Amino acid sequence: MIISKHTIAVLAITLSATSMASAQDRFGQPVEPSPPSQGQWQQQPPPPQQGQWQQPSQQGQWQQNPQQGQWQQPPPQQGQWQQQPRQQGQWQQPPQQGQWQQQPPHRQGPGGASNPLEHLVQMERQDFGVRPQSTLNSGNLGGPTPASIPGGRVITTPEVLQMLNNPGAGAVVLDVLGGHQRLPNAFDATAASAGGSFEDRVQSRFEAQLGQMTGGRKEAPLILYCSSIHCWMSYNAALRAIHAGYTNVFWYRGGLEAWNTMAQMSAQFSSAQPQRRRW
């Protein structure tokens, strides 16, 4: 086969152009991407809605922008919590690792006060740091009292109400103040509030009195109280009952102060109820 000079020249020009294009590709010149093949669709992000802009958050994902006039925080990194708003105009701080997230405070009732009965129980169980003792207090009987009593149980106002409203419980209520105001069906046990020892005459008389009121039943529930959580008189009387062998001794630590507070709350609640129309 014979190739003419003209044909050789055309081939030389074509090879030279191809070599230059390959060299440009190798030296980093941009190469225009080829269009998708026939029958295939190129994936495109969905068009944004009217009045909104759309921007990619991560590779292959599209994130819708916030509304007009608002900025959206970048997505959290791996292992981190994203700060989220709790209420309008407030932001909640994400908890750190190993910490609990603080819960919002309970809603308060009318007048800015939460449940008053819960506050009353907390007051009755207030701990002054006074160590409980199993011996009688012969000193000042008007100071802060312990939050517990050895061999007995501290009882609060709701529990006292429950026991008094249950006649089958057979609870014996003992008042050590000797005043005109006392709990319903309470017996006078003023002498048992004195200090001293468990071998004195006060102890023997008190044990005889308890035997008459309980019919000799050592398991009979006994409720002993005085003025408030700053009164040791009922504490001494409860210790004397425990020493006498009674197994269900309940020390009403709140006393008359807690009882009167509960009565006031009950009166306020009753007055707040709608009155029935009289025809």
C-alpha positions as CSV (number, residue, x, y, z in Angstrom):
1,M,0.0,0.0,0.0
2,I,1.4,3.4,-1.0
3,I,0.7,6.4,1.3
4,S,1.0,9.8,-0.3
5,K,2.8,12.8,1.3
6,H,-0.4,14.6,1.8
7,T,-1.9,11.8,3.7
8,I,1.2,11.6,6.0
9,A,0.9,15.3,6.7
10,V,-2.8,15.1,7.7
11,L,-2.0,12.1,10.1
12,A,0.9,14.0,11.6
13,I,-1.3,17.1,12.4
14,T,-4.1,14.8,13.9
15,L,-1.6,13.0,16.2
16,S,-0.1,16.2,17.3
17,A,-3.5,17.7,18.3
18,T,-4.4,14.5,20.2
19,S,-1.0,14.5,22.0
20,M,-1.5,18.1,23.1
21,A,-5.0,17.4,24.4
22,S,-3.7,14.4,26.4
23,A,-0.9,16.5,27.8
24,Q,-3.3,19.3,28.9
25,D,-5.4,16.6,30.7
26,R,-2.4,15.3,32.5
27,F,-1.2,18.8,33.6
28,G,-4.5,19.5,35.5
29,Q,-6.6,21.3,32.8
30,P,-10.3,20.9,33.6
31,V,-12.0,18.4,31.5
32,E,-15.7,18.9,30.8
33,P,-17.8,16.1,32.3
34,S,-19.6,13.8,29.9
35,P,-23.3,14.0,29.9
36,P,-25.4,11.1,31.4
37,S,-25.9,8.2,29.1
38,Q,-29.3,7.7,27.4
39,G,-32.0,6.3,29.7
40,Q,-30.4,7.6,32.9
41,W,-31.3,10.6,34.9
42,Q,-28.9,12.7,36.8
43,Q,-29.8,13.2,40.5
44,Q,-30.7,16.8,41.3
45,P,-31.7,18.3,44.6
46,P,-35.4,19.1,45.0
47,P,-36.3,22.7,44.2
48,P,-36.8,25.0,47.2
49,Q,-40.3,26.3,48.1
50,Q,-41.3,29.8,47.4
51,G,-39.6,32.3,49.6
52,Q,-37.0,29.8,50.9
53,W,-33.5,28.9,50.1
54,Q,-32.1,25.4,50.2
55,Q,-28.5,24.5,50.9
56,P,-26.7,21.1,51.4
57,S,-25.8,20.1,55.0
58,Q,-23.8,17.0,54.2
59,Q,-22.7,15.2,51.2
60,G,-25.6,13.7,49.4
61,Q,-28.2,15.3,51.7
62,W,-30.1,18.5,51.5
63,Q,-31.4,20.4,54.4
64,Q,-34.3,22.8,54.3
65,N,-33.4,26.3,55.5
66,P,-35.4,28.0,58.4
67,Q,-38.0,30.5,57.7
68,Q,-37.3,34.0,56.6
69,G,-35.5,36.1,59.2
70,Q,-34.1,33.1,61.2
71,W,-30.8,31.3,61.2
72,Q,-30.4,27.6,61.7
73,Q,-27.5,26.2,63.7
74,P,-25.2,23.8,61.9
75,P,-25.9,20.1,62.4
76,P,-24.2,18.7,65.6
77,Q,-21.1,16.6,65.3
78,Q,-21.0,13.0,66.1
79,G,-21.5,12.3,69.9
80,Q,-22.8,15.8,70.6
81,W,-26.3,17.1,71.4
82,Q,-27.9,19.9,69.4
83,Q,-29.2,22.8,71.4
84,Q,-33.0,22.9,71.1
85,P,-35.4,25.6,72.2
86,R,-37.7,24.7,75.2
87,Q,-40.1,27.6,75.1
88,Q,-40.5,30.7,73.1
89,G,-37.6,33.0,73.7
90,Q,-35.7,30.4,75.8
91,W,-32.9,27.9,74.9
92,Q,-32.1,24.7,76.6
93,Q,-28.5,23.9,77.3
94,P,-27.6,20.3,76.3
95,P,-26.3,18.1,79.1
96,Q,-22.6,17.1,79.3
97,Q,-21.5,13.5,79.3
98,G,-22.3,11.8,82.6
99,Q,-24.7,14.6,83.8
100,W,-28.5,14.7,84.1
101,Q,-30.5,17.2,82.3
102,Q,-32.3,19.6,84.7
103,Q,-36.0,19.4,84.4
104,P,-38.2,22.5,84.4
105,P,-39.8,23.4,87.7
106,H,-43.3,22.2,88.5
107,R,-46.1,24.5,87.6
108,Q,-47.3,26.6,90.5
109,G,-50.8,27.0,91.5
110,P,-52.8,30.1,92.0
111,G,-51.0,32.8,93.9
112,G,-47.5,31.5,93.0
113,A,-47.6,28.7,95.6
114,S,-47.1,25.0,94.8
115,N,-48.9,22.2,96.6
116,P,-49.3,23.5,100.2
117,L,-49.8,20.0,101.6
118,E,-46.4,19.0,100.2
119,H,-44.8,22.1,101.9
120,L,-46.5,21.1,105.2
121,V,-45.0,17.6,105.0
122,Q,-41.6,19.0,104.2
123,M,-41.8,21.3,107.2
124,E,-42.7,18.4,109.4
125,R,-39.7,16.4,108.2
126,Q,-37.2,19.2,108.4
127,D,-33.8,18.0,109.5
128,F,-32.0,20.3,111.9
129,G,-29.0,18.0,112.2
130,V,-29.9,16.9,115.7
131,R,-28.9,13.3,116.4
132,P,-31.8,11.0,117.5
133,Q,-31.4,9.6,121.0
134,S,-32.9,6.7,122.9
135,T,-32.6,8.4,126.3
136,L,-35.0,10.9,127.8
137,N,-34.2,14.6,127.4
138,S,-34.1,16.2,130.9
139,G,-32.8,19.6,129.7
140,N,-34.5,22.2,127.4
141,L,-37.7,20.7,126.0
142,G,-38.3,23.6,123.6
143,G,-35.4,23.3,121.1
144,P,-35.1,21.7,117.6
145,T,-35.9,18.0,117.6
146,P,-34.4,15.0,115.7
147,A,-35.9,13.9,112.4
148,S,-36.3,10.3,113.6
149,I,-36.8,8.4,116.8
150,P,-35.2,5.0,117.7
151,G,-37.8,2.2,117.9
152,G,-40.6,4.4,116.6
153,R,-41.8,6.1,113.5
154,V,-42.3,9.8,112.6
155,I,-45.8,10.4,111.2
156,T,-47.0,13.4,109.2
157,T,-50.3,15.1,109.1
158,P,-51.8,13.2,106.1
159,E,-50.9,9.9,107.8
160,V,-52.5,11.1,111.0
161,L,-55.7,12.0,109.1
162,Q,-55.7,8.6,107.5
163,M,-55.4,6.8,110.8
164,L,-58.0,8.9,112.5
165,N,-60.5,8.4,109.6
166,N,-60.0,4.6,109.9
167,P,-61.8,3.4,113.1
168,G,-60.6,-0.1,112.5
169,A,-57.0,0.9,113.1
170,G,-57.8,1.4,116.8
171,A,-55.2,4.2,117.1
172,V,-54.8,5.8,120.6
173,V,-54.0,9.5,120.5
174,L,-52.0,10.9,123.4
175,D,-51.7,14.7,124.1
176,V,-48.8,15.7,126.3
177,L,-49.5,19.5,126.4
178,G,-52.6,19.5,128.6
179,G,-54.2,22.5,126.9
180,H,-57.7,23.1,125.7
181,Q,-56.9,22.5,122.1
182,R,-56.1,18.9,121.1
183,L,-56.6,16.4,118.4
184,P,-59.9,14.5,118.2
185,N,-60.4,11.9,120.9
186,A,-56.9,12.5,122.4
187,F,-56.1,11.4,126.0
188,D,-54.1,13.5,128.4
189,A,-50.6,12.1,129.0
190,T,-48.9,15.3,130.2
191,A,-46.9,13.5,132.9
192,A,-45.2,11.2,130.4
193,S,-43.4,14.2,128.8
194,A,-41.0,14.7,131.8
195,G,-37.4,13.8,131.7
196,G,-35.7,11.5,134.1
197,S,-35.2,7.7,133.6
198,F,-37.3,4.7,132.6
199,E,-37.2,3.4,136.2
200,D,-38.9,6.4,137.8
201,R,-42.5,6.7,139.1
202,V,-43.6,8.6,135.9
203,Q,-42.7,5.5,133.9
204,S,-44.6,3.1,136.0
205,R,-47.7,5.3,136.1
206,F,-47.6,5.9,132.3
207,E,-47.3,2.1,131.6
208,A,-50.4,1.5,133.8
209,Q,-52.3,4.2,131.9
210,L,-51.3,2.7,128.5
211,G,-52.4,-0.7,129.6
212,Q,-55.9,0.7,130.4
213,M,-56.3,2.6,127.1
214,T,-55.1,-0.3,124.9
215,G,-56.5,-3.2,126.8
216,G,-53.0,-4.6,127.3
217,R,-52.3,-4.9,123.5
218,K,-48.7,-4.0,122.9
219,E,-49.3,-3.9,119.1
220,A,-51.9,-1.1,119.5
221,P,-50.9,2.0,117.4
222,L,-50.0,5.0,119.6
223,I,-49.9,8.6,118.3
224,L,-48.1,11.1,120.5
225,Y,-47.8,14.8,119.8
226,C,-47.1,18.2,121.4
227,S,-46.8,21.7,120.0
228,S,-44.4,21.6,117.0
229,I,-41.1,20.3,115.6
230,H,-39.4,22.3,118.3
231,C,-41.0,20.4,121.1
232,W,-39.3,17.5,123.0
233,M,-42.2,16.7,125.2
234,S,-43.9,14.2,122.9
235,Y,-40.4,12.8,122.0
236,N,-39.9,11.8,125.7
237,A,-43.4,10.3,125.9
238,A,-42.8,8.3,122.8
239,L,-39.6,7.0,124.2
240,R,-41.4,5.9,127.4
241,A,-44.0,4.1,125.3
242,I,-41.3,2.3,123.3
243,H,-39.5,1.3,126.5
244,A,-42.7,-0.1,127.8
245,G,-42.7,-2.6,124.9
246,Y,-45.2,-1.0,122.5
247,T,-44.3,-1.9,118.9
248,N,-46.4,0.7,116.9
249,V,-45.4,4.0,118.4
250,F,-46.0,7.0,116.0
251,W,-44.4,10.3,116.9
252,Y,-46.5,13.1,115.4
253,R,-43.6,15.5,115.2
254,G,-45.5,18.4,113.6
255,G,-48.0,18.5,116.5
256,L,-50.6,21.1,116.9
257,E,-48.9,23.6,114.7
258,A,-49.0,21.3,111.7
259,W,-52.6,20.3,112.6
260,N,-53.8,23.9,112.7
261,T,-52.0,24.7,109.4
262,M,-53.9,21.8,107.8
263,A,-57.2,23.0,109.2
264,Q,-56.6,26.5,107.8
265,M,-55.8,25.0,104.3
266,S,-59.0,23.0,104.5
267,A,-61.0,26.0,105.4
268,Q,-59.5,28.0,102.5
269,F,-60.2,25.2,100.1
270,S,-63.8,24.9,101.3
271,S,-64.4,28.6,100.9
272,A,-63.0,28.5,97.4
273,Q,-65.5,25.8,96.3
274,P,-68.6,27.0,94.4
275,Q,-71.7,27.3,96.7
276,R,-74.8,25.4,95.8
277,R,-77.7,27.5,94.8
278,R,-80.6,27.5,97.2
279,W,-84.0,27.6,95.8
